[in-house]
């Protein structure tokens, strides 16, 4: 049966890959694809700027584990989309970007909006295709989706010459190509069981790709049973529920010193999905000893970005690890029972065996040292996320509010399964530290420090999870980088609450200025519009908070608007002197 032109073949191929929606800014270079989507089951989300569209696709890929899809035109469109590609590359997010190109007959003639797609994207994509053969259109889509998810996920770019899209499609529609998640051998299982049994201060470092709710639940159950603290990678705090006794916080900028101490003191670190890059290791300064024991469970054969010693690399995804946790638990326990039987026959006792005095179940093999290590880690995590009492907050200028007051209101009013997004900047420290991530996915952010992500990511999250409350935290500098996508939200029916921290500066850079050039403010100050009034003009709910007394009511009204299907913006006027959370590094007190 004839499909029609190549644009329709691409649309049909996306349907075969269960793509629910694509994010695009239209261009004449890919009109046949838009035509192919006309009668498709796929929703076409029309965005206001290509950077916003690509961010939305990246957020979709991060939230679902399946490639987000963006479509942009040649030249300027591709340039604007590049920020999302860089984000997907550094964050290992599956994404497929379609880029319209000049006709093949115009290539290499400096024609209108011509550019070299492979030169532009070649260093920041897993592969760049140029569809010169119309009959291979569906196959190229299948290969792109496979490559985007296989191994270490990432972005794949497909260039679409305009004339090829208009040609009749004479090939076959290609079914999705399965991706491998790796496997554990018996030797891997025995090795891991032996190392975990021997360790008194084991630690799990979690993050990266290939997670889903079932994976998170299984690994959380394993960590709780084995009493292994879990510390998360930067901007990946939702792998273990915030309230789980195994949750020990996160590493990266603004982290708790107690979490850093865990990484430093652990006698064994099991890295699941994530690797110890420069950010969680404080710029390659933590856990750099070649004698450190680190077992890496990761599908990336190159372990891109890893800076720590490698004791053993098990080529498997977090999903595969979750599937073997019960067998791993048996092997840890069976070896322990063999040791106990041997001790009984010889009259010896194990120094690591524990009784009820350690607060653990007799016979579990958890030492008193490990039990204290486990419980203290979670206690420190909870203390670090406590906003404290208002009377202990530092004084703020008249006409401004503490971000703590907004965080406290969100903690009290947001549903347990709320999904939080944020981009880059000092304002993210509040979101990372205080917002309770209980349900995977519940934290979408960027690990490449890319600004402008907050509103686009909230749009994508709201469309994918309409049953959940989505809350995004933005800075005033970041908000105006893609705040226009609020119009996309209203048009597409995406409802979320956006909190804008307005301190009239690019706060992160100003903080660096204070450290290097005190009292010499240069190039960092802002004059802001009325964000609340602008939100209302877009068709959203908007209001401004200028005191702590306004916070709870503003959050309540904004959440009510979201429940009614309307985006809401809360503009929080804050003091420049309080641009980062108060440093209250927790102790055992």
HUZI-V298072 format. One record per residue. N is the residue number from 1. SS is DSSP state (@ for helix, = for strand, . for the rest). PSI is psi in whole degrees, 0 to 359 (* if undefined). D_FIRST is the distance of its C-alpha to the first C-alpha in whole Angstrom. Layout:
n: (N,N)
ss: (SS,SS)
psi: (PSI,PSI)
d_first: (D_FIRST,D_FIRST)
This chain:
n: (1,2,3,4,5,6,7,8,9,10,11,12,13,14,15,16,17,18,19,20,21,22,23,24,25,26,27,28,29,30,31,32,33,34,35,36,37,38,39,40,41,42,43,44,45,46,47,48,49,50,51,52,53,54,55,56,57,58,59,60,61,62,63,64,65,66,67,68,69,70,71,72,73,74,75,76,77,78,79,80,81,82,83,84,85,86,87,88,89,90,91,92,93,94,95,96,97,98,99,100,101,102,103,104,105,106,107,108,109,110,111,112,113,114,115,116,117,118,119,120,121,122,123,124,125,126,127,128,129,130,131,132,133,134,135,136,137,138,139,140,141,142,143,144,145,146,147,148,149,150,151,152,153,154,155,156,157,158,159,160,161,162,163,164,165,166,167,168,169,170,171,172,173,174,175,176,177,178,179,180,181,182,183,184,185,186,187,188,189,190,191,192,193,194,195,196,197,198,199,200,201,202,203,204,205,206,207,208,209,210,211,212,213,214,215,216,217,218,219,220,221,222,223,224,225,226,227,228,229,230,231,232,233,234,235,236,237,238,239,240,241,242,243,244,245,246,247,248,249,250,251,252,253,254,255,256,257,258,259,260,261,262,263,264,265,266,267,268,269,270,271,272,273,274,275,276,277,278,279,280,281,282,283,284,285,286,287,288,289,290,291,292,293,294,295,296,297,298,299,300,301,302,303,304,305,306,307,308,309,310,311,312,313,314,315,316,317,318,319,320,321,322,323,324,325,326,327,328,329,330,331,332,333,334,335,336,337,338,339,340,341,342,343,344,345,346,347,348,349,350,351,352,353,354,355,356,357,358,359,360,361,362,363,364,365,366,367,368,369,370,371,372,373,374,375,376,377,378,379,380,381,382,383,384,385,386,387,388,389,390,391,392,393,394,395,396,397,398,399,400,401,402,403,404,405,406,407,408,409,410,411,412,413,414,415,416,417,418,419,420,421,422,423,424,425,426,427,428,429,430,431,432,433,434,435,436,437,438,439,440,441,442,443,444,445,446,447,448,449,450,451,452,453,454,455,456,457,458,459,460,461,462,463,464,465,466,467,468,469,470,471,472,473,474,475,476,477,478,479,480,481,482,483,484,485,486,487,488,489,490,491,492,493,494,495,496,497,498,499,500,501,502,503,504,505,506,507,508,509,510,511,512,513,514,515,516,517,518,519,520,521,522,523,524,525,526,527,528,529,530,531,532,533,534,535,536,537,538,539,540,541,542,543,544,545,546,547,548,549,550,551,552,553,554,555,556,557,558,559,560,561,562,563,564,565,566,567,568,569,570,571,572,573,574,575,576,577,578,579,580,581,582,583,584,585,586,587,588,589)
ss: (.,.,.,.,=,@,@,@,@,@,@,@,@,@,@,@,.,.,.,.,=,=,=,=,.,.,.,@,@,@,@,@,@,@,@,@,.,.,.,.,.,.,=,=,=,=,.,.,.,@,@,@,@,@,@,@,@,@,@,@,@,@,@,@,.,.,.,=,=,=,=,=,.,.,.,@,@,@,@,@,@,@,@,@,@,@,@,@,@,@,@,.,.,.,=,=,=,=,=,=,=,.,.,@,@,@,.,.,.,.,.,.,.,.,.,.,@,@,@,@,@,.,.,.,.,.,=,=,=,=,.,.,.,@,@,@,@,@,@,@,@,@,@,@,@,@,@,@,@,.,.,.,.,.,=,=,=,=,=,=,=,@,@,@,@,@,.,=,.,.,.,.,.,.,.,.,.,.,.,.,.,=,.,.,.,@,@,@,@,@,@,@,@,@,@,@,@,@,.,.,.,=,=,=,=,=,.,.,.,.,.,.,@,@,@,@,@,@,@,@,@,@,@,@,@,@,.,.,=,=,=,=,.,.,.,.,.,.,.,.,.,.,.,.,.,.,=,=,=,=,.,.,.,.,.,.,@,@,@,@,@,@,@,@,@,.,.,=,=,=,=,=,.,.,.,.,.,.,.,.,.,.,.,.,.,.,.,.,.,.,.,.,.,=,=,=,=,.,.,.,.,.,.,.,.,.,.,.,.,.,.,=,=,=,.,=,.,@,@,@,@,@,@,@,@,@,@,@,@,@,@,@,@,@,@,@,@,@,@,@,@,@,@,@,@,@,.,.,.,.,.,.,.,.,.,@,@,@,.,.,.,.,.,.,.,.,.,@,@,@,@,@,@,@,@,@,@,@,@,@,@,@,@,@,.,.,.,.,.,@,@,@,.,.,.,.,.,.,.,.,.,.,@,@,@,@,@,@,@,@,@,@,@,.,.,.,.,.,=,=,=,=,.,.,.,.,@,@,@,@,@,@,@,@,.,.,.,.,.,.,.,.,=,=,.,.,.,.,.,.,.,.,@,@,@,@,@,@,@,@,@,@,@,@,.,.,.,.,.,=,=,=,=,=,=,@,@,@,@,@,@,@,.,.,@,@,@,@,@,@,@,@,.,.,.,.,=,=,=,=,=,=,.,.,=,.,@,@,@,@,@,@,@,@,@,@,.,.,.,.,.,.,.,.,=,.,.,.,.,.,@,@,@,@,@,@,@,@,.,.,=,=,=,=,=,.,.,@,@,@,@,@,@,@,@,@,@,@,@,@,@,@,@,.,.,.,.,=,=,=,=,=,=,.,.,@,@,@,.,.,.,.,.,.,.,.,.,.,.)
psi: (134,136,326,215,172,325,319,322,321,316,316,323,322,323,319,334,14,38,120,330,156,152,125,157,120,150,150,344,341,37,321,329,316,322,319,332,352,315,21,159,352,132,134,113,111,116,171,347,144,328,318,319,316,324,318,317,321,316,321,314,321,322,329,340,0,145,128,153,128,151,129,167,179,171,250,321,315,321,316,326,346,327,323,327,316,320,313,324,310,333,2,55,131,127,141,121,123,130,121,142,167,157,150,329,342,359,143,28,13,48,172,121,22,145,166,102,326,325,320,311,355,330,353,15,151,329,150,116,149,118,87,343,109,326,344,9,310,322,319,319,314,318,320,316,320,311,326,332,341,140,229,112,166,183,146,137,134,117,134,96,134,317,327,324,330,346,157,137,120,3,194,148,130,129,159,144,127,144,144,141,10,192,161,131,167,322,321,315,315,318,313,319,316,316,319,324,324,335,140,342,64,155,138,131,115,146,201,204,178,43,155,173,319,321,313,315,318,317,324,315,317,313,320,316,318,356,58,117,145,119,137,156,161,131,30,44,8,14,324,135,141,319,354,138,347,345,122,14,213,161,159,190,132,9,165,137,330,325,321,321,324,313,323,320,345,135,352,129,125,111,115,109,316,164,158,94,194,325,306,343,20,53,46,35,347,143,47,0,137,347,353,140,117,119,123,124,103,143,357,111,336,347,51,126,347,134,356,167,152,113,317,137,117,117,85,154,166,326,319,319,318,324,338,6,323,318,321,318,319,318,325,315,320,321,324,319,324,316,320,319,320,319,321,323,336,351,15,170,151,136,342,356,146,152,195,346,338,358,15,168,130,137,3,345,13,121,162,324,315,322,317,321,317,309,323,322,315,322,319,322,314,320,323,332,6,123,347,182,143,324,345,358,148,154,138,155,155,141,13,160,156,139,334,323,322,316,319,318,320,316,321,328,335,144,157,329,22,147,125,139,156,162,251,145,171,329,335,337,327,315,315,321,321,341,130,110,101,333,127,134,143,7,113,118,188,139,3,10,27,126,163,10,338,303,312,318,325,322,309,318,318,320,324,327,67,341,351,155,122,131,129,145,124,154,162,325,315,321,317,358,328,24,340,343,356,327,321,319,313,317,321,353,27,127,126,165,129,127,122,117,106,99,14,41,162,93,320,315,323,323,318,323,317,326,322,324,69,143,20,73,125,120,21,354,149,150,117,150,179,98,324,315,320,321,318,321,328,342,14,170,140,140,163,139,123,2,160,330,337,343,306,317,321,317,318,314,322,316,326,320,319,318,335,4,23,134,154,140,126,115,109,113,119,165,129,331,347,53,353,157,146,133,109,70,127,155,196,6,*)
d_first: (0,4,6,9,13,14,16,13,12,16,16,13,15,18,17,16,20,21,23,24,25,26,29,29,31,29,29,28,27,24,23,19,19,21,19,16,18,19,17,17,19,21,25,25,29,31,34,37,37,35,38,37,34,34,36,34,32,34,36,33,32,36,36,33,33,29,28,29,27,28,27,30,30,32,36,37,34,34,38,38,36,37,40,37,36,40,40,37,38,42,41,38,35,32,30,27,28,26,28,27,28,29,27,28,30,32,33,36,38,39,37,36,36,35,36,36,33,34,38,38,36,36,39,38,35,33,31,30,27,26,22,23,20,16,14,17,16,15,17,20,20,20,23,25,24,26,28,29,30,31,35,37,34,34,32,29,29,26,26,24,25,24,23,20,19,18,16,12,11,10,11,10,11,14,16,20,22,26,29,32,35,38,40,44,46,49,51,49,50,54,54,53,55,58,58,58,60,63,62,64,63,59,57,53,51,48,45,42,38,37,39,38,40,40,41,44,45,45,47,49,50,51,53,55,56,57,59,57,57,53,54,51,49,50,47,46,48,46,45,49,50,52,55,54,57,55,55,57,55,54,55,54,56,58,58,61,64,63,60,61,64,61,59,63,64,62,62,59,55,52,49,46,43,46,48,51,51,53,53,54,56,58,58,58,61,60,60,60,62,61,63,61,58,55,52,49,45,43,39,40,41,43,45,45,47,50,53,55,56,54,55,52,48,46,42,41,39,41,39,40,43,43,42,45,48,49,49,51,53,54,55,57,59,59,61,63,64,65,67,69,69,71,73,74,75,77,79,77,75,72,73,69,69,70,71,71,73,70,68,66,65,67,66,63,64,64,67,69,69,65,65,67,65,62,63,65,62,60,63,63,60,61,64,62,59,62,63,66,69,69,73,72,69,71,72,70,70,71,68,66,64,64,60,61,62,58,57,60,58,54,56,57,55,51,49,49,46,46,44,45,44,46,46,49,53,56,55,52,55,56,52,52,56,56,53,52,49,48,45,42,41,43,44,42,44,44,46,46,48,46,47,45,42,44,42,39,39,40,37,35,37,37,34,33,36,37,39,41,44,43,46,46,49,50,53,53,53,49,48,48,46,43,45,43,40,42,40,37,38,39,36,34,36,37,41,43,47,48,51,53,56,58,60,60,59,57,59,58,59,62,63,63,65,67,68,68,69,71,72,70,67,65,61,60,61,59,60,57,56,56,53,54,54,51,49,50,49,45,45,46,49,52,56,58,60,64,66,65,66,63,60,60,59,57,55,55,54,51,50,50,48,45,45,45,42,44,44,48,50,53,55,58,61,62,65,65,67,65,62,61,62,66,66,67,66,67,69,70,72)
